[in-house]
Amino acid sequence: MRICNMRDKEVINVCDCRRLGFVEDIEFDVCTGVILSLIIPGPAQFCGFIGRDSEYIIPFSCVRQVGEDIILVDIHVDECLVKC
């Protein structure tokens, strides 16, 4: 699988079955080529008109399964939501 294909997959948290969104970016170690985390846009503000001021940064160790359409993660949402 190529990294660009990860952008087409929806991320779902298995703890509460919440749909988090689609992968926006990936952080990886340049020296080893290992994926460190997935970055997903956070929840929209005011009905989605103003934009987003946070994002989910999900450590790759929390990824449980990567399927054809979705990526399952096991996270506590409050710990992974970071202000931009």
C-alpha positions in Angstrom: 0.0 0.0 0.0 1.2 3.5 -0.8 0.9 6.4 1.6 -1.2 8.4 -0.8 -3.8 5.6 -0.6 -4.2 6.2 3.2 -5.9 9.6 2.4 -8.9 7.7 0.9 -9.5 5.8 4.1 -11.8 6.9 6.9 -10.5 6.5 10.5 -12.9 5.0 13.1 -12.2 4.7 16.8 -13.1 1.2 18.1 -13.5 2.5 21.7 -16.7 4.5 21.0 -17.3 3.7 17.3 -16.8 7.4 16.4 -15.9 8.5 12.9 -12.9 10.7 13.2 -12.5 11.7 9.6 -10.0 11.0 6.8 -6.2 11.0 7.0 -4.8 14.4 6.2 -1.1 13.8 6.7 1.3 11.2 8.0 4.3 11.8 10.2 7.3 9.5 9.7 10.9 9.1 10.7 13.1 10.2 7.8 16.0 8.0 8.8 14.1 4.7 9.2 11.0 5.3 7.1 8.8 4.2 9.9 5.3 5.8 10.2 5.1 7.6 13.6 1.5 9.0 13.5 -1.5 9.7 11.5 -2.9 13.3 11.4 -6.6 13.8 11.0 -8.5 17.2 11.0 -10.3 17.8 14.2 -14.0 18.6 14.6 -15.4 21.7 12.8 -16.3 24.9 14.6 -19.7 26.5 14.3 -21.4 24.2 11.9 -18.3 23.9 9.8 -18.3 27.5 8.5 -15.4 28.9 10.5 -12.9 26.0 10.0 -10.9 23.8 12.4 -8.5 24.8 15.1 -7.5 21.3 16.2 -6.4 18.0 14.8 -6.1 14.4 15.9 -2.5 13.1 16.1 -2.8 9.3 16.4 0.3 7.3 17.2 0.7 4.5 14.7 1.0 2.1 17.6 -2.8 2.7 18.2 -3.7 1.6 14.7 -5.4 -1.8 15.1 -6.3 -2.6 11.5 -6.0 -1.1 8.0 -8.7 -2.3 5.7 -9.7 -1.5 2.1 -12.0 1.4 3.1 -11.3 2.2 6.8 -8.6 2.4 9.4 -9.5 1.2 12.9 -7.7 2.9 15.8 -8.0 2.4 19.6 -7.5 5.8 21.2 -8.9 8.1 23.9 -10.0 11.0 21.8 -9.2 13.7 24.5 -5.6 12.6 24.6 -5.1 12.7 20.8 -6.9 16.0 20.1 -4.3 18.8 19.8 -4.8 22.5 19.1 -3.2 23.8 15.9 
